[in-house]
Amino acid sequence: MRILLVAPVKDTSTGLAMFPPLGLGYIATALRERGYRDVKILDCILEKLDFEGFRKYIKEWKPDVIGINSWSLSVKDVLRSLEIVKEVKRSIITVIGGPHPSALDKRAMEYFKMADFGFIGEAEIGMPMLMDYLDGKGCGLEEIPGLMWREEREILSNPQVFIKDLDSIGFPSWDLIEPDRYARHGTLIHKKTACIITTRGCPFPCTFCSAKVVAGRPLRRRSIDNVMEEIRLLMAEYSIRRFVVFDENITLNHDHIKEFCTRVINEGLDIEFELPNGIRLDTLNMEILTLMRKAGFSERVAVGIESGSERILNLMKKGLSKEKIREKIDLLNRTGFKPIGYFIIGFPTETRADIEETVKFAKELKLYRVGFMPFHPLPGTEIYHRLVAEGEISADFDFSLLSTDNIPYSPSGISKKELDWIRKKAILRFNLQPHVLWDYMRDYNSLSFAIRKVKSIFFTRRDYSSN
């Protein structure tokens, strides 16, 4: 059985970052360990494939099964990709997975009409079981965790299951990912860089965040022995010296992060770590931050501050006060970090005064950089469900609007066009401060990234009429 795992064609003009498809790498390993050796990963962005290129690839490789990863932003691209698969050969089995179907389950299957099967949440257990079923062996569909399938005109689904022992799923199939091919100037992925995870799950109740949709609430940890084994493998086989760690909560369990840092230090590994998903402020203390710097964690670290309004912070269920934020930002600076603060502009019920509080708070804090991100109603989140229930956004919301710098929603009393201008002014007010400008001039990588962001934010035409 020939199995093709696909990171689909996407519109890269939306500011979408390109990272190696770790999730597909884990599923490829699970399939290979089950005896399905004829597995490939196709990253359409990496290969610079448009839809016709994707069609040609399928015709040439002739897969029996195609699994496609779907983020909410890429739903239209995934829909077209599934249509192309069935146009090439109707008998190819199509499977969707990833954040979007995990968030909307049966609704996603209704949208992706050409998908034969889908998975809710983690699929390392379920995907090999589905292949066994298709191969005429193993269990029935109703026994496969997280599976969605069609039975006549009905869509059926099984409960999502979270893998308790993360060591049991093996490492991603790095030979299929080829990490060095993802290196790009002005991004987190340089030469000799690989992406890893050490934990899964997020127990926090933030109303706007979809992190727990796929990975669940309980924090599950790989053993440090297992993590170190993967690090050594990547160093030996791919000359990796820089690791982008995609954990949502690497500092939540203090024993875990302390043991990890201590092992890296004691083994004398000359490597560094980046945390693109950031670290949660209320999990930090002096001991942990000192160890992290000594172990090679980058001085630049993102933190989710979200708002300068106590009222909005409470509505977000962030669990942080402005006083606590000030305390932890100060601690980060004292331990040698350069914190990058992320804020949300346009959260439901937010007023112009709330946004002004946020901008002033951002300038008041000692932050190396900031990101003022437009609020996005991500499917599966508490705030998304509330907005749909109250009629503020439609049940058939166009998720392709959720690109980095687009304004898909604005709170009552502020138009989308005005919110876009408010955000642009906030960006200028922070970044035109002399010390920030000077930092950009000294750092070519940051300057390159900033130039691309300026083009995206200030010189891209927006349609403010949609949804």
Helices and strands as residue ranges (DSSP letters): E 3-7, G 12-14, H 22-33, E 39-43, H 51-61, E 65-69, G 72-74, H 75-88, E 93-97, H 99-104, H 106-111, E 117-119, H 126-134, G 141-143, E 147-151, E 154-157, G 166-169, H 174-177, G 179-182, E 193-196, E 199-200, H 211-215, E 220-221, H 224-238, E 242-245, H 254-266, E 272-274, G 281-283, H 286-295, E 300-306, H 310-316, H 322-334, E 338-345, H 352-364, E 369-374, H 382-389, G 399-401, H 416-431, H 434-442, H 444-458
